[in-house]
């Protein structure tokens, strides 16, 4: 009997479907999507449809709040809830508790945009619960893992929640001057968190990516930044503006010096690293501008609060964020640490949005056009990020998926059994 001929077609990789368990496995998955989506939506509303923003949190008060607490602080919390699992060996929150945490965030966004005293108060309660629950989850794993060096981070997250309460109280009272003071409090608190996170992870990322690169961790200067940053908040609340300005200036200058010690020339060919260097530099520079503004030393143009606020928020936080949400997502999703064109385009668009936004602050007939162009570049940047990363964030890691035999094809054991059966049949004489 002639031998049987079997044709083996190359196996296709199994299609990995969205998985709720994977989606809720770490804090960065739902919160990166939520924060980046809101960055896109809130700017679109603020620039192109501001009439949709109702009282009492209307106009620039809503914009400032949603950028700082709705976007920047959300991404910071998402990162901490993820990184703390690595630092301590314990996942602070996952599954349905993480889903509830995300729901609290969503309720806050809807309440602030709905407007009215009841909706805004409900939103404030939900957002306070969001920061409180995040801080408790972080503190629990820090204590459980005895991560002494990170004990201060849960309290800073809690500080963001307290600053939010003070901000909303001033908003409901219609006290604009107090509102801006509370915003500055939240901005500085967020800056301290960002400085502490970035000064730890940027050298680590750089040394892993560049062979032979050695960067000193400079722990002492980090302690100085932390102490002086907290001191700046306390001094500002006490009305000691000159001393608060001096503390902020030193914090910013330490950051600028630190970037030089990180050997930026070694990472100039690696966009996934230099974007973080640029963000840290601009945030440090923004703190120096903030110090000059508080001390009354800025020239007329740069004396506007909007200048240092946008240098810190767009040039510092947002540039760091677009770098971190790509680098950390790729790492935690088990993907190669390589950028494609969409990711590079997102980097370029965020930087372009920052430059155009500063240009819009210069009084001219083109200011409005620069503002609209900045908003468009910003929206496109985060749309690209979501388009590229949402499919990955809602699915399991590739290395967590068990290989399956294609439909209609036997597994290895089945194939072996079938081969034995075929051999036995071939040996029989035809009847």
N, C-alpha and C positions, 0 to 999 in steps of 0.2 A: 504494500500500500504506500503510495507516495506520502512523504512527510507533510504534515500540516504547516501551512504558512501563516505566521502571525505578524501583523503590522502594528508596531507601537507608535502611536502619535505622541508628540511631546506634550507632557502634562501642563495645563495652564494653571497659574497660581490661583488659588481659590479667592473668590471675591469676598472681601471683608466688609460685612455690613455694619452700620451704626449699632452701637451697643451701649445701653443705658448704664450698665455696671461700669464699663470702662470710662464712660463720660463723667461719672461721678466718683471716679477713683482717686483723684487728686484735685486740689483747689484751683489749679491754674486752668483746668479744662473749661468749666462753665464760666469762670470769672474773667478769663482772658477774652472770651467771646463777648460777654456782657459789656465789659469795659470798653473794648475797641469798637463795638457796635454803637455804644452810646457816645463815644468820641465823635463818630461820624454823624449820628442823628442830631445830637445837641448843637453842633456847629451849624449844620444845615438849617436848623430851626432858628438859631440866634442870628445868623447873617441874612438868610433869605425869607424867613417867615416869623419875625419877632412878634407879630401880632398874636401868635398862638400862645404866648407866654402870659399867663394871667397873674393878677395880684393874689396874695401880698408879696410873693417872691418873683417880682417882675424885673424886666430889663437887665441891666448889668449885674444886679444881685443874683438873679437866676443863673446867668452865664458863668459868673465867677464861682458860684457854689457847685454847679454841675461839672465844671472842668476840674476843680480841686477834689471834691469829695466823690462825685459821681464817676469820674474817669481816673484821675491820677492815683488817688488813695485806693480805689478798687483794685487797680493793677498791682499796687504795692502789697496789699493784703493777699491777693492771689499768689504773688511770688513767695511771700513769707509762709503761707500755708503749705506751699509746695517744698520750698527749700528747707523748712524746719524738719520735714520728714527725713531729709538727707542728713541734716546736722545732728539729729537726735536718734534716728532709727525708728521713730514712731510717727505714723501718719496722724496729724491733728484732727482731721475731719474728712469724712468720705460718706458715700451712700446718701441715704435720705437726710441726715443732718446737713450735708453739703447742699442738697436740693433746697431745704428750708432756708438755709443761709442765703442762697441765691434768690429765693423768692422774696425774702426781706428786702434785698437790694432792689428788686423789680418794683415792689410796692412803693418804695421810697421815690423812685423815678416817676412813677405814675402819679403819685400824690402831689409832688411838687409841680408837675406840669398841669394837673387838673386845677389847682388853685383853690382859694377859699380857706378859711381858718381851719375847718375840720379836716379837710384833705391834707393840708400842709402839716398839721399837728400829727396826723396818722403817719405821714411820711417821715417826720422827724423821729417818732417813736420807733418805726421800723428800721431807720438808718442807725439809730442809737443801739438797737438790739443787734444789728449787723456788726458794728464795731466791737460791742461788748462780747458777743459770742466768739468773734474772731480772736480777741485778746485772751479770753479764757481758754480757748482751744490751744493757742500758742503757749500760754503759760503752763498749761497742763503737761505738754510734751517737753517743754524746756526743763521743768522740774523732774519729770520722769526720766528724761535722758541726761540729767545733771549737766545741761549745757549752760554753764555759768556765764560764759561770755555773751550769751544771748538773752539773759534775764531782763535786760532793759527794753527789748523790742516789744513785748506784749504791752508794756506800760505806754510806750509811744503810740501804739495802735489805739489804746484806750484814750490817749491824749487827743487823737484825731476825732474821736467820738465826742469828747468834751468840747473841743473847739467848734464842732458842728452845732452842738446844743447852744453855745453862746452866740454863734453866728445867726442861728434861726431865731433866737430870742430878740436880737437886735433888729432882724428883718421884720418880725411881727410887730415890734414897737415902732417901726418906721424911722429908726435912728440910723441914718446913713453913715455918719461919722464913726459911730461905734461898730457898725457893720464892717467897714473897711479895716478897722483895728482887729476885729475877730478874724477876718480873712487873712490878714498878715500873720496872726497867731497860727492859724492852720497851715499857711504856706511855709512858715519857718519850721513848724513841727514836721511837716512832710519832707522838707529839705534835709533835716537831720536824719530821718529814716533813710532817705535816698542816699545820702552821703555814707552812712554806715553800711548799707547794703552794697553799694557800688564799690567802695574801697576794699571790700572783702572779695567780691566775685570777679571784678575786672582783672586783677593780677592773676587770680587762679585760672581764669579762662585764657589769658594771654600765655601763661607758662605752659599750659597744656597744648596750645595750638602752635607755638613757635619753639622748635627744638633748641635746647640749650639756653633759652631765655630765663634769667634769674631776676626776680623783682622782690625787693625787701617789703615785708608786710607793714612795717612802720606802725606798730600797735600803739605806741605812746602818742603819736600825733593824732591817732583816731580818738584816743581818750580825751585829748585836748579839744578836738572838734566837738565831741559829745558834750563835755562840760560847758564849753563856751556857747554852744548852741542852745542848751537848756537855760543858761544864764541870760542869753539874749531875750528869750521868751519871758522870763521872770522880770528882767529889767524893763522890758517893753510894757508889761502889764502894770508895773509900778510907776510908769511915767518917766523913767530915767532914760530918755531917748539917746543922749550922748553916749552913755555907757553901753547901751544895747547896740548902738551903731559900731562901737569899737569892737565888741565881741563878735558881731557878724562879719566885720571886715577881716578879722584874724581867721575866722572859720573859712572864709572864701579864699584868702591868700594861702592857707595851708593846702587847700584843695588844688590850687593852681600849681604850687610847688610839687605837690604829689604827682600830678600828671607827668611832669618832667622826669621824675624818678622812675616812672613806669616804662620808660624807654619807648616813646611813641613811634620812633623811626622803625622799630622792629616789627610793627604791625601795620605799616602803611599799605601793604599789599593785601591785607585781610579786612575787607569791609565789615565782616561780622564782629570784628574787634574794634576797629577805629571808630565805628559809630558810637560805641560806648565811651571811648576816650573823648570824642567831641562833646557828647552830652554831659559828661562829668566836668569838662572844662567850662562849658557855657553855664552850667549851674553854679559853679564856684565864682565865675565872673559876675553872674547875676547877684550873688550875695554881696559882692563888693559894691556893685551899683546900688543895691538896697541900703547898704550901710551909708553910702554917700547921700542918698536921698533922705534917710532918717536924720542924718546930721545936718542937713541943709547945705551940703557942699556941692550939689550937682548944678551944672549950667541949666539955663531955662528949659531947653528941649529935653535933656536927660533928667531934669528934675521931676518930670511927670512920673507918678507911681506906675503908670502903665508900662513904662520902659523896663524897669527891673522886674516887674511881674511877668512880662512876656519873655524876657531873657531867661528867667528861672523856669517858668512853666513850659513855654514852647521850646526854647533852646536847650534847657536842662532836662526837665522831667520827660517831655514828650520824645526827645531824641533818644534819651536813655531807654524809654519804654519801647519804642519801635525796635531798638536793638535787643532788648531783653526778651520781649515776647516772641521774637524769632529764635534767638539763640537758646533760651531755656526750653521753649516748646520743642524744638528739634531734638535737644538733648534728652528730655524726659519722655519723648515719644519714640526714642530709639531710632531716630533718623540720622543720616549723615549730616555732619555740621558743615553743610555747603549751601550757598545761596543760589537761587535761580534768578532769572531776570525780573520776575514779579517782586521778589523780596528786595533786590537792589533798587528797583524803581520806587518801592515804598520808602526806602531810606532817602532817596533823592527828593521825593515829593515832600516829606516831612521837613527836610532842611530848606527846601524852596519855600514852603509855607511859612517857616520861621522868618526867613529873610524878607519876604513880601509883607508879613505882618508888621515887622519893624519899619519897613518903608512906608506903610500906611499910617504910622504915627507921625510922620513928617507932614506938617500942614502944606497941602498943595492940591491942585485940581485933580491930581491922580490918586489921591488918598483912597477914595471909595473904590476905584478900580483895583488898586493894590489889595484892598481888603477882600474884595470878591475873589480875586485870583488866589489869594492866600487860602481862603475857605475852600475853594475848588481843589487846590492841590492837597489840602489836608483830607478832604473827603475821599479823594481818589486813593490816597496813601492807605487809609484804613480799610477802604473797600477792597483793595488789592490784598491786604493782609487777611481779611476775612475770607475772601475767595480762595486763597491758597491754603489757609490753615484750618478753617472750620471742618472740611472733610477729614482731616487728620485728628482733630481734637475730639470728634464724636465717635471715633473708632478705636479698637484696641491697638496696642503697639504691634508692629509686624512680627517681632520676635515672641509675642505672646499668643500668636495664632497657631494652632496645631495644624500641620499639613493634613489635608484630606484627599482621598482618592477622587478623581473626577467622576461625575455621574456617569453610570453605565460602564465603568471600568473597575475591575476587581482590585481589592487591596493586595498587598504583598503576600499575605498568608493565603488569601483566596486564589491568587495566581498560582502559587506553589501547589495547592491542592488540585486546581484545574489541570495543571501540567501533568501531575501524576495520573489523573484520570484519563487525559488525552493519550499519554504514553501507553497506558493499559489497553485502551481501545485500539490503538494502532497495531498492537501486537496480535490481536485476534484475527483469525482468518475470516475473510468475507464468506458469508453464507451463500 
